[in-house]
Amino acid sequence: MEITLDKQSANQASVKIKLNEADYQPKVDAKLKDYAKKATIKGFRPGKAPIGMIKKMYGTSVLVEEINDLLSKSLNDYLKSQTFRILGDPLPVIEDADKIDWKTQNEFEFQYRIGFVEDVTVDLDSTIDVTAYKVEMGEAEVADAIQNLRRQYGNMTNPEVSQANDFIYGDLKNEAGTVEKTLSLPLSKINEADVTNFIGLKKGDIVTFNPSTAISEDVATVLSLSAEEVAQLGEVCTLTVQNINRTEDAEMNQEFFDKLFGPGQVTSEEEFVEKVKGILAENYNKEIKVYSEEKIKDKLVANANIDLPEAFLKEWLLKANEGKVTEAQVEQEYPIYAKQLAWTIVSNEIAKANEIKAEHEDVIEKTKEMIREQFASSGLGAQLEDSMGMFVDNYLQGNEGQNYMQMITSVQNDKVLNFVKEKLNIQEEVVSVEKFKELLEN
């Protein structure tokens, strides 16, 4: 057997494997003899069929099978011995394989294309400046959140006369009579210039309006109509009031506090405001932590100057997902894939150089944290902890073991980032919610 490597560029190469008869024939003969011992062929006692007949019947298929096994193992072992890092999987040169005559050839040559990156150097120099952001909650954001909570937990009433922000439940009908539907119209979706026509209505009243100009958002969504129905509406529609629905804000009392946070957890309005503020800050800072870490990743990847074999990877992605994705989809998604791949290379290099490993115990603890977050609002508390072992096992064993592997990757990623943060020059910047949203948009 002869294996040769031809580097065609800084990140792509071809590997040629030449096989002669001595490389594969002993295994082919051994397998054919095993077939002969077990074969049941008409006219012969079991295991007594001539070896020549067995070769004629099974020789080519056994030859192909053994050569494919030999190629797979040899190529895998050869690539493992190289100093560069293989990306994706080797792509066989199909044109060469199609020229093979399995019945007459004794020597074979196969060629594969590979994509790779050479040794990656990750510089964790403290002079690399990165920014970690922290969100500070403003009074306006806290007030909005509290107002939303009061509305969400408020009481539904049916007043006699409509006001702004009520819901008018009634029968919608267009002038042509082609659309008739009973629906609930939120007055919060009516333009300021038209909403006065909907205030002061009582049961049985009829209001005339033009949906396309009166409704401030998508008409189909607001009125729960199909596109065909919206097209038929026209400029004149009537709404006959059947009922008026209003949500009155929940009172800031102990019953409201207990509904949100559990009995006795909050006992005053001041404590309630601080509790909401803390939860908002925690949620925003979880988001901005992810943002900050992505910026750290970008900085390290840029400094590592990784040269990915773009054309090769796109071809490999298309073939590896044959029938599932199109060439256009690969083109569209490639930048995301390339960014993730580059960080994986950098992360693995940092982990290898600094002996950072994801231990089984770390995986268990991270899975527990994930499950607690998922059930945070369920109120299960102690019951959840009593059954935590079962939840963890079920999750980690699910998806044919992929969940466990993904969690290992996540744990290692966390450890690498924590290690990196200790090495780099990280400046903390406190930002407002508005500034935080601007950062995400950019």
Protein Blocks (a to p, Z undefined) as FASTA:
>chain_A
ZZddddfbfkbccddddddfklmmmmmmmmmmmmmmmpccehiaehiacfklmmmmmmmm
mmmmmmmmmmmmmmmmmmmmpmbdcehjadddfklmmmpcfklpmbdcdddddddddddd
ddfbfklccddddddddfklmmmmmmmmmmmmmccdddfbdcehiacddddddfkopacc
dddddfklpcfklmmmmgoiaehiacdddfklmpmbdfklmnopafklmmmnombdcddd
fbdcddddddddfklmmmmnoghkaccfklmmmmmmmmmmmmmmmmmmmmmmmmmmmmmm
mmnopacdfklmmmmmmmmmgokacfklmmmmmmmmmmmmmmmmmmmmmmmmnopacdfk
lmmmmmmmmmmmmmmmnonmmmmmmmmmmmmmmmmmggnhmmmmmmmmmmmmmmmmmmmm
mmmccddddddfklmmmmmmZZ
